Amino acid sequence: MKQEKQEKQEKQEKQEKQEKQEKQEKQEKQEKQEKQEKQEKQEKQEKQEKREIETKVEKTCSGRGSRLPMV
């Protein structure tokens, strides 16, 4: 009887530990994904801003015949 109770408890603890680990892994995966999406969004924005600046420079320089290569 005592052994059964102990086995049941160990099984429960093992299950809880596994669930906790899975929950943590899921959370870490989500945080990693969110961080990556945020970074990609930022890089895209920086690229866009850089392009806008180059376009402005190109427009102001085009009158003199000098053109900047597109990046």
N, C-alpha and C positions, 0 to 999 in steps of 0.2 A: 504493500500500500504506500509506504513512504517512498519507495523507488519510483512508483508510477507518478506520484506528485512531483518528484524531482525531475523526472523526464519531461513531464508536461511543462514545468516551469522553464526548463532549459530550451525546450522547443519554442515556447512563447518568446523567450528572450532572444533566441536566434532569429526568429521571425521579425521581431521588433527592430533588432539591429539591422537586418537586411532591408526592411522598409525605410528605416532612417537613412541608410546608405543610399538607397535608390532615390529617395527624396532629395538628398544632398546633391547627388550626381545630376539629377534633373535640373535642380536650381542652378548649379554651376554651369551646366550646358546652356541654360537659358540666359544667364548673365553673360557668358562668353559670346553668345549669338547677338545679344543686344549691344554689347561693346563693339562687335565687328560691324554691325549695321550702322552704328553711330559713327564709327571711323570711316566707313565707306561713304556715308552721307557727307561727312566733313571733307574728305578728299575730293568728292565730286564738286562740292561747293567751291573749294579752293581752286580747282581746275577751271571752273566756270568763271570765277573772278579773274583769274590769270588771263583767260581767253578774252574777257571783256576789256581788260587793260590793254592787251596786245592789239585788239581791234581799234581801240581809241587811238593808240600810238600810230597804228598803221594809217588811220584816216588822217591824222595830222601830218604825217610824213609823206603821204602819197602825193601831195601837191608839189613836192620837190623831186619827185621821181624815185625816191628811195623806198624800198619795200622790205619789211621784216619777214623773214621766213616763218610760216605757221608752224607751231609746235604741236 
